[in-house]
Amino acid sequence: MDLLEPATHRRFAAHPERLADLLEGHPDQKTIVIDEVQKVPELLTVVHQYIEKKKGYRFILTGSSARKLKRSGMDLLAGRAVVAFAHPFMASELGTSFILSEALRLGTVPLILAAEDPAATLAAYVMLYVREEVMAEGLVRDIGGFSRFLEAISFSQASLLNVAEVSRECEVSRKTVEGYVSVLEDMLLGSLLPVFSRRAKRRLVKQSKFYFSDCGVFRSVRPKGPLDRLEEMDGAALEGLVYQHLKAWGDYSEGSSELFFWRTQSGSEVDFVVYGESQFCALEVKNSRKVDRKDLRALKAFRSDYPESTAALLYRGTERLLVDDIWCIPCDEFLRQLTPSREVLQIVTPLS
């Protein structure tokens, strides 16, 4: 059942109890798929009723935004449903179709990769998404302010999120910006990465880092001009691509590993920290084809504080190296080997 279809949406929005009539009329159908369920939150009450009847029904509820469900105050099936996230493609899913340079340019959103003209589809993707989700659902009052916000926050990709600075750039209040960030998270367009602070031995920053859910989306939103350096965007895109892979890997894996970053008040930063029961890895991402020992300083600092950790540098070269007891791994190789069935530690140190 697709609630994006106008006739279907009207029918069930007016009378959500019709879902019960539909189920009773097809007793042999035990798997029910409802797409874009946030369009008619009232259907969740009916779903809840039939889950409680324990008649073997299996409901698959999909949606592109949880915000309307949260605001509606409707039954969110707490404890009765499993939440799963569908991320952009991972390199391991694309197989031989994965080309790092193309992934950095276009991202890996299925809709975009499947289009006849991926570049044109990407260019329109965010604005179409904003129009269909933000405007249609009334998630924000000022669409112009939200559009300026998207451009302003694009400069925060792979960086500490400075809400006050973004507020000044898009000319809306700080509280409004915080609300907009929440909208991005609920729409699965962006997310925040917290700082790793367990048993901290140094003063650490408190802000989170921001990432768009897809590096291609980041490129489509980021304004470009004479004052914008291409290498800055490439670096942020590469780090974003690694982030979206690690985020997908974490959500798809059975383990309980968490993802963080690490940054001291003095500015020493490690891009990603993977922390779990059986692994503790620090990862630094560099958009360079050669390894420079100065690029390893932050990893060395982190490992001096956490000698239990394993450190690795992901770079754009083609050779796996071991420099000062730190693994230097081609980013392309790392992404291709990252699968939900394999720990990050097993990729970093093949003999582990």
C-alpha positions in Angstrom: 0.0 0.0 0.0 1.6 3.2 -1.2 0.4 6.3 0.6 2.2 8.5 -2.0 -0.6 7.5 -4.4 -3.2 10.4 -4.0 -6.3 8.1 -4.1 -4.9 5.7 -1.6 -3.8 8.6 0.7 -7.2 10.2 0.6 -9.0 6.9 1.2 -7.1 6.0 4.3 -6.6 9.5 5.6 -10.4 9.9 5.7 -11.0 6.5 7.3 -7.9 4.8 8.7 -10.1 2.0 10.0 -10.4 0.8 6.4 -7.1 -0.9 7.0 -8.9 -3.3 9.4 -11.6 -4.0 6.7 -8.8 -4.7 4.2 -7.1 -7.1 6.5 -10.3 -9.0 7.4 -11.1 -9.2 3.7 -7.8 -10.9 2.9 -7.2 -13.4 5.7 -4.6 -15.3 3.7 -2.4 -12.2 3.4 -0.2 -12.1 6.5 2.6 -9.7 5.2 1.4 -6.1 4.9 3.6 -3.4 3.5 2.7 0.2 4.0 5.0 2.7 2.3 5.3 6.3 3.6 3.3 5.5 6.7 4.1 9.0 8.1 1.5 10.3 5.7 -1.3 8.8 7.7 -0.1 8.3 11.3 -3.5 7.1 12.4 -2.9 3.8 10.7 -0.4 2.9 13.4 -3.3 2.4 15.9 -4.9 -0.2 13.6 -1.5 -1.9 13.1 -1.1 -2.0 16.9 -4.4 -3.6 17.3 -3.6 -6.4 14.8 -0.2 -7.0 16.3 -1.9 -7.6 19.7 -4.3 -10.0 18.1 -1.3 -12.3 17.5 -2.8 -13.7 14.3 0.6 -14.0 12.5 0.5 -10.6 10.8 3.8 -9.2 9.7 3.8 -5.4 9.1 6.6 -3.7 7.1 6.2 0.1 7.6 8.5 2.3 5.6 8.9 6.1 5.5 11.3 8.9 4.7 10.7 11.0 7.8 9.8 10.3 11.4 9.1 13.9 12.3 5.4 13.9 11.5 4.9 10.7 13.5 6.7 12.1 16.5 4.7 15.4 16.3 1.4 13.6 15.9 1.5 12.0 19.3 0.3 8.8 17.7 1.1 5.2 18.8 4.7 4.6 17.8 4.6 0.8 18.5 7.2 1.1 21.3 8.4 -2.4 22.1 6.4 -4.0 19.3 8.4 -3.1 16.3 12.0 -3.3 15.2 13.5 -0.1 13.7 15.8 -0.5 10.7 17.4 2.2 8.6 18.1 2.0 4.8 21.3 3.9 4.0 22.9 4.9 0.7 24.6 2.0 -1.0 27.8 0.7 0.5 30.8 -0.1 -1.7 30.4 -3.8 -0.9 26.8 -3.7 -2.2 27.8 -2.1 -5.4 30.7 -4.5 -6.0 32.5 -3.8 -9.3 30.1 -0.9 -10.0 31.7 1.1 -7.2 34.2 3.7 -8.4 35.6 5.9 -5.7 35.8 9.0 -7.8 32.3 8.7 -9.0 31.0 8.0 -5.5 32.6 11.2 -4.4 31.0 13.1 -7.2 27.5 11.6 -7.2 27.2 9.9 -3.8 25.5 6.5 -3.5 21.8 7.2 -3.1 20.0 4.4 -5.0 17.5 6.7 -6.6 20.3 8.8 -8.1 22.5 6.0 -9.2 19.5 4.3 -11.0 18.5 7.5 -12.9 19.2 7.9 -16.6 21.1 11.1 -15.8 22.5 10.8 -12.3 24.1 14.2 -12.2 20.9 16.0 -13.2 18.9 13.9 -10.7 21.4 14.8 -7.9 21.1 18.5 -8.7 17.4 18.4 -8.2 17.3 15.8 -5.4 17.5 18.1 -2.4 15.1 20.7 -3.7 12.6 18.0 -4.7 13.0 16.4 -1.3 12.5 19.8 0.5 9.4 20.5 -1.6 7.8 17.1 -1.1 8.7 16.5 2.5 9.3 19.9 4.2 6.6 21.9 2.4 4.0 19.1 2.1 4.2 18.1 5.7 4.6 21.7 7.0 7.8 20.8 8.9 9.1 24.4 8.8 7.3 27.7 8.4 10.0 29.6 6.5 11.0 27.6 3.4 13.4 30.4 2.3 15.1 30.4 5.7 15.4 26.6 5.5 16.9 26.8 2.1 19.5 29.3 3.3 20.2 27.1 6.2 20.9 24.1 3.9 23.6 26.2 2.1 25.0 27.5 5.4 25.3 24.2 7.1 27.0 22.6 4.0 30.1 24.5 5.2 30.0 22.5 8.4 30.3 19.2 6.6 32.8 17.0 8.5 33.4 19.9 10.9 32.3 21.0 14.4 28.8 22.3 14.2 28.8 26.0 15.3 25.1 26.8 15.6 25.7 30.5 16.3 27.8 30.8 13.1 25.2 29.0 11.0 22.5 31.2 12.5 24.4 34.3 11.4 24.9 33.0 7.9 21.3 32.1 7.2 19.9 35.0 9.2 17.6 33.0 11.4 17.6 32.6 15.2 19.9 30.1 17.0 16.8 28.2 18.2 15.5 28.0 14.7 18.8 26.5 13.5 18.6 23.9 16.2 15.1 23.0 15.0 16.3 22.8 11.4 19.1 20.5 12.4 16.5 18.3 14.1 14.5 18.3 10.8 17.5 17.1 8.9 18.0 14.3 11.3 14.3 13.3 11.2 14.3 13.4 7.4 17.5 11.3 7.3 19.3 14.0 5.4 22.0 14.6 8.0 23.3 13.5 11.4 25.5 14.6 14.3 28.6 12.6 15.4 29.4 12.9 19.2 32.9 13.3 20.7 34.5 10.3 22.3 35.1 11.2 25.9 35.5 7.9 27.8 38.2 8.2 30.5 39.4 11.4 28.8 42.9 12.5 29.7 42.7 15.8 28.0 40.3 18.7 27.7 38.0 17.9 24.8 35.5 19.9 22.7 31.9 19.6 23.5 30.3 20.2 20.0 29.3 17.4 17.7 30.4 17.1 14.1 27.9 17.4 11.3 27.6 15.2 8.2 25.1 15.0 5.4 23.8 11.5 4.9 25.4 11.3 1.5 28.5 13.0 0.1 26.7 13.6 -3.2 23.9 15.4 -1.5 26.6 17.5 0.3 28.1 18.5 -3.1 24.7 19.4 -4.5 23.9 21.7 -1.6 27.4 23.3 -1.1 27.6 26.7 -2.9 30.6 26.9 -5.3 32.4 30.1 -6.3 35.8 31.7 -6.9 36.6 31.7 -3.1 35.8 28.0 -2.7 38.8 25.7 -2.9 38.1 22.4 -4.7 40.4 20.4 -2.4 38.3 21.5 0.7 35.2 20.1 -0.8 37.0 17.0 -2.0 38.3 16.4 1.5 34.9 16.9 3.2 33.3 14.7 0.6 35.8 11.9 1.2 35.4 12.1 5.0 31.6 12.1 4.5 31.8 9.0 2.2 33.7 7.2 4.9 31.2 8.4 7.5 28.1 7.2 5.6 29.8 3.8 5.2 30.6 3.5 8.9 27.1 4.6 9.8 25.5 2.1 7.5 27.9 -0.6 8.7 27.0 0.1 12.3 23.2 0.0 11.7 23.5 -3.2 9.6 25.8 -5.1 11.9 24.7 -7.4 14.7 27.3 -6.0 17.2 27.0 -3.0 19.4 29.9 -0.9 18.2 29.4 2.9 18.4 30.8 5.7 16.3 32.5 8.8 17.6 35.2 11.4 16.7 37.9 12.7 19.0 39.1 16.3 19.3 41.1 18.1 22.0 40.7 21.8 23.0 44.1 22.3 21.4 42.9 21.1 18.0 44.3 17.6 17.8 41.6 15.5 16.0 40.9 12.0 14.9 38.1 11.7 12.4 36.4 8.5 13.6 36.6 6.3 16.7 34.9 2.9 16.4 34.3 1.6 20.0 32.7 -1.8 20.8 33.0 -4.8 23.0 35.6 -6.4 20.7 37.1 -3.5 18.8 38.5 -0.1 19.5 39.8 1.7 16.4 40.8 5.2 15.6 40.6 6.2 11.9 41.9 9.3 10.2 40.9 10.2 6.7 43.2 12.2 4.3 42.5 13.2 0.8 46.1 12.7 -0.3 47.8 10.1 -2.4 50.9 10.0 -0.3 51.4 9.4 3.5 53.1 12.2 5.4 54.2 11.4 8.9 52.7 14.7 10.1 49.3 13.2 9.2 49.8 10.6 11.9 50.3 13.0 14.8 46.7 13.0 16.0 46.5 9.2 15.8 49.7 9.0 17.8 48.2 11.4 20.4 45.0 9.4 20.6 46.9 6.1 21.0 49.1 7.6 23.7 45.9 8.3 25.7 44.4 4.9 24.7 47.1 2.3 24.2 44.4 -0.3 23.9 43.3 1.1 20.5 44.4 0.3 17.0 45.1 3.3 14.7 44.8 3.6 10.9 45.1 6.3 8.3 42.8 6.0 5.2 44.2 7.8 2.2 43.8 8.0 -1.6 46.9 6.0 -2.4 47.0 2.4 -3.7 49.4 0.7 -1.3 48.8 -0.7 2.2 51.7 0.6 4.5 52.8 0.3 8.1 54.3 3.6 9.2 55.4 4.1 12.9 53.2 1.1 13.8 50.1 2.8 12.2 48.4 1.1 9.3 47.9 3.3 6.2 45.2 1.8 4.1 43.9 2.9 0.6 40.4 4.3 1.2 39.1 2.4 -1.8 40.3 -0.9 -0.3 38.8 -0.1 3.1 35.4 0.8 1.8 35.2 -2.2 -0.4 36.0 -4.6 2.5 33.6 -2.9 4.9 30.7 -5.3 5.3 28.2 -5.8 8.1 29.6 -9.3 8.8 33.2 -8.0 9.3 34.6 -5.9 12.1 36.5 -2.7 11.3 39.4 -4.1 13.3 39.6 -7.1 10.9 40.1 -4.8 8.0 42.6 -2.6 9.7 44.8 -5.5 10.9 44.1 -8.5 8.6 45.8 -10.9 11.0 43.6 -10.0 14.0 
